[in-house]
Amino acid sequence: MQQSPRAGREGDVLAVVGQGGPSVSFFDAVSDRHLGSVETLAQPHELCFDPSQRLLWCTMTYHSGYYHANGGPRTELTVIDPDTRRIVEVVDLAPEHAPHGLALDQARGRLYVSVEGSADRPGGVVVIDTRTGRPVGRIDTDAPGSHWVAIDAAGRTAYVANKEAPFVSVLDLDRAALVAKVEVPGSEGLAVRADGTRAYVAAPYGGAFAAGDGPAPGIAVIDTRTATVVETLATRNRVLPLHLTSTGRLLAGEVRVEHDAAGRVARMAPGRLTVFSTDTHEQLGAVEVGLCPLTVSSSPDGRIAYVACYASSTVDVVDLETLRRLARLDLTGLGGSGAHGLAYLPRPA
C-alpha cells in the first residue's frame, strides 16, 4: 500500500499570509486544522522561515492595494515567533520601501530582501544579518520595480526579477555588486537549480493580464554561466510564481482570466499549477487551483505543493506524485483574505 503523502508530518505547520486580513495564519500540516493567527500591519506579502533562529520573516509591502495600484509603500519587516505565534520585532528599513521578495542564506546568516526604487535611487536588495535582525548592506539592481529574489545554493549569486525593466538583475553577493543583466521582457517569479547551472524566470511581466499581441507566456531558462536565456518553457497562460522542490520539480502558477469583447479582463478563472522536470524540461502535468495563484511552496521532501491563490483567498494542497488536490484551505472564514505568502515549518527538533 502506498504511504500517505501526509505521513511523518506530525507537528509540522504551514504559515499563510492573509494580505487583506492583515494576518499570518497557521495550519496543522497533517489535519489542515487552523491553529491560530497573528494580526500584522497592513499588507503583508511574502514569508521566509529561518530554521537557525526559528523565526518567520514577513514583508509589509504597501499600506493598501498592490503593485501599480496602492496606497503608498510600507517600509517594515515583521518578525514572528511561529511556535508562540507572536510578533517579536518589527524592523523598519526606511528610507528603503516596498519590501517584497525574501531569500535566505542560512549558512551565512543573511536574509536578502528586494525593495522598489524611488525618484533618486533604483530598486535593490537589502542585506539583513539574521542574528541581529539589522540591515548590513544594500545592492542596487538598476531597475525600479525589483520584486522577487532568489539565490544560488552557495550563497554567492542572486537573481532579481524586475517587473517592468527588460532584464533580470544578476548580483555578486560577495562583491555586493550588479554584475550582469539577463534580457527578458519584464519578469515575475524566479528560482535557481540546486547545482547553480540554471535559473528559471517567469516572463513576460503579467501586468493586467490583458489580451494582445505581446510576448507569449512562458518560463525563460537562464544559463547562469553566460547569463543568457537558452530556452523557453511554454505555458498556456501568464505565470506569476515559480518554485523549485527538493526533488527537482519546477512548479509554475499560471493565472487564467476571461476577457470581454473589447479584450479587457472581465473576471478571474481557475488557475493552474504546472509541473516541469528540471532534468529534461518536460512538462509532467498540471492541476487546476484557485483564482490568481501568487505564491507556490512545497514540503521539504518535495512530495506536497502548496499554492496560495489571492483572488479566492485559498491555498490548494497538492500531492505532486499523483497531481491530485488533497485539500483546500480557506482564509475567508478566519477573518483573512487575499492568500499570498507561504512558509512550511518543520516541527522543532
N, C-alpha and C positions, 0 to 999 in steps of 0.2 A: 504494500500500500504506500502511495506517495505521501511523504511527510507534508503537513500543512505549512504554507509559507509563513504562518504566524508562530510556528513552534520555536521555542527558545527565546522569545522576545519579552518574557515576563519582566516587568519593571521598566521596560523601555517606554519612552514618551515622545510624542510628536508635538512640536510647538508650531502654532499657526497664527500669522498676523491677521487681524481684522482691521483693515485700513480705515474703514468708516466707523469703527467701534467707539473710539480707537482702543485697541486692546491686543494682547497676545494671549491666546488660549492654549491649553494643554490637554492632550488626549492620550489615554492608555493605548499603546501600540498593538495590543492583542485584542482588547474588547471594544476599542474605539470610544470608551466611556469618557465623558468630559470630566476632567479633574479639577478645573478651576481656570480663572482668567486673571490677568493683570491689566489694569487700566493704564494707558500711557498718554503722553502728549499727543496732539493731533497728528494724524497722517504717518503712522509707522509704515515702513515699506518692506525692507529685507531683513533677514535674520542670519546670524552666524554663531555657531556654538564652538566655544573654546574648551576642549576637554581638559587641558592642563590646569586652567584656572576654574574650571566648571562654572563658566559664566556664559550667558547668552547676550550677544550684542544685537541691537536693533537700530536701524537708521530711521530718523524722523525727517522726512524729505520736504513736505510742504505744509502750510497752515491749513490748506484745503485744496481739493481738486487733484490734478495730475499734470504731467509734463505738458507744457504749452497752454494749459488752462487751469491755473492755480491761484490761490490767494496769497502768494508770496512764499519764498523759500524759508525753511527752518534751518537750524544750524547744529542740531543736537544728535548725539548718540545716547540711547538708553541702555544701561547695563542691568541685566536681570539675573537673579539667582533662581535657576529653574527648579531647584529642589524645595525651596521655601516659597517659591512663586512670589517674590517681592523685588521691587526695584532697589538696587544697592547704590546706583550713582547715575547721574545724567552728565555726560561730558559735552561741553559746549565747544564747538570747533570755530566759532566766529573769529575772524570775518569769513572763513570758508562757509559755503552754504549749499543747500540741497544735497546732502549726503545720500547716496543710494546703494551702490554695489559694495559688497564686502568679500574679501578673500583673506584667508588665514594662513600664515606660515607658522605652524605650531612649534617647529624645531627652533626657530629664531625668535619666537615671541613677538611676532609682528602681525598687525592687522592692517590691511590696505583698504581704504575707503575712497570710492570715487566721489567727486564733488563737481558741481557745474561751474561754469565760468561767469565772469562779470564784464562790465564795460572796460575795465582796466587790466583784466587778467584772464587767461584762458582757463578752462577746466583742468582738473588734475586728479591726483591720487594723494591723499593724506596718509602718512605712516604713523600708526599708533603702537606704542610699547604696551603689550598686553599685561605686563607685570605691574606697571604703574597706571595704566589707563590714560596716558598723556600722549599728545602728538609729539613726534620727534623728527618730522620731515615732511616735505611736500614735493611731488614730481609733476611738472606741467605736462599736459597731453597735447597742447596746441589745438584744442577743439573746444567749442563752447558747451556742448551737451554730453559730457562724459557720464556714462550711466552704469554699465556693468563692468566688472573687472574680474579677471581670472589669472592665476599664477601657475608656473610650472612646479613640478614636484620638488625641484632643487631649490626653489625659493629665490631664483636669480632673475627671472624674466616675468614681466606682467604684460597682459594684453587687455586693452581698454576699448570697449565698444562706444562709439560716438554716434548718437542718433542721426545727426544731420551733416556732420563732416564726412567727406568722401574717403575716409580711411579708418582703420583700426590702429590705435597708437601702441607701439611696442616699447616697453620701458625696461632699461637695465637697472635692476633694483640695487645692485652693489654700487653702481656709479650714480644712482639717483638721477638718471637722465633718459630723455626720449631718444631712442636710437634708430627707429625705423617707423615708416607708415605703410601699412598694407592697404592697397587700393580696393575699396568696396563702396557700393552706393548707399552709405548710411548703414548702421548696424544696431543689432539688438543684443540678445544673449550670446554668451560665448563660453567655451570650455577648452581645456588643454589635455591632450593624452598623457597618461601616466609616464610614458617614456620620453615625453617632451618633443617628439618629432612632428606632431601635427597639432594645430589649433583649429577649432571649428567656430564659425560665427554666423549668426542668423542675419541675412542681408537679402533685400534692402530693408531700411527702416520701415516699420509698419505704418506709421503715420495714422491717418484716419481710416485706413483700410478701404480707400476709395477705389472704384473701378477705374481703369485707364490703361494707357499704353506704357506704363513704367516697367522697370526691370522685373523679370519673372521671379517669383518667390523661390527661396531655396536656402541652402547652407553652404557657405564658402569654406573650402578646406585649404588651410594655410600650411605651406611648408615652412616650418619655423627656422630652418637653416638659411633659407633665402628670403624669408619674409615676403612671399608671393602666394597668390591664390593659384592652386594647381588643379583644382577640381571643384565642381559644384554638385551637391546632392539635391536633387529636385524634390520639391514638396508641392502639394496641391494648393496650399494657402500660405499666407504670411506666417512666419514663425517669430514668436517673441522669446520665450525662454528656451535655453539649451542646458542639458545636464549630462555628465558622464558618470556611469556607475562604476563600481569597483570591478565589475566583470567585463568591462569594455563595451558596454552598450551606450550608444548616443541617443538620448531622449530629447525629442523636439515637441514643443507645444504649439500646435497650429491653431490660429484664430480664424474662425469662419464667421462671415457676415452675409446678410441678404441685402441687396441693393434695390432701390426703386427704379422707375423707368428713366429717371434723369441720371442714374449712376451714383446717387447718394446712398450712404449707409442707412438702411431702414431699421434693421434690428440685428441683434446677435443670433447666431445659430450655434448648436453644439460644436465644441472644438474637438480636436483630435490629438491624441498622444501617438506620435510616430516614432518607431524604434529602428535604429540602424546599427549594423555591426561596424566597429572601428577597424576591424581587420580587413574586411572586404568592401566596406561601404555599401553593402547590400541592405535594402530595406527589409527588415524582418517582420514587419506587421504594424498594425495600428489599432487603436481602440477609441471609441467615442468618449469624450469627457464633457465637463460643464462648459459654461459660457465664458469665453475670454480667458484661456489659461495664461497666467502671468508668471508663475514660478513652478519649477519642477525639482524634486529631490528624490532620494532613494534611501533605503535601508543600507547599513554598512556592508552587508553581504551581497548587495545588488539584486536581491530577489524581489523586492517590492518597490514600486514607484508611487510617489505622492504628487498630485497635480492640483495646485491651488488655482481656482477659477474665479476671477474677480467679479464678473457681472452676475454670476449665480450665487456668489458667496458660499461656495462649496469646495471641498477637497476630495478628489477621487483617489481611492486606494486601489492600486492595480497590481495583480500578480504578473510579473514580467516573464515567467515561464510559459504561461498559458494566454497572456494578454486578456485576462478576464478581470472585470472590476469586482473587487472584494467588498467594498463599502463606499459610501459617500457620506462625508462629514458635512453637516450644515451649520454655518455660523449664525444664521438669521435668528434662530431661537435662543441664542446666547447673548443677544444684545450687540452682536457684531455684524459687520457687513464688509464686502469687498475683500475676500480672501486673497492674500498676497504672499508674504514671506513664509518660508518653511525651514524647520530645523529638526533633525532626528537626534534624540538624546538617549544614548545607551544608559542603562541603569548604572548607578555608582558602583565602582569595583568593590 
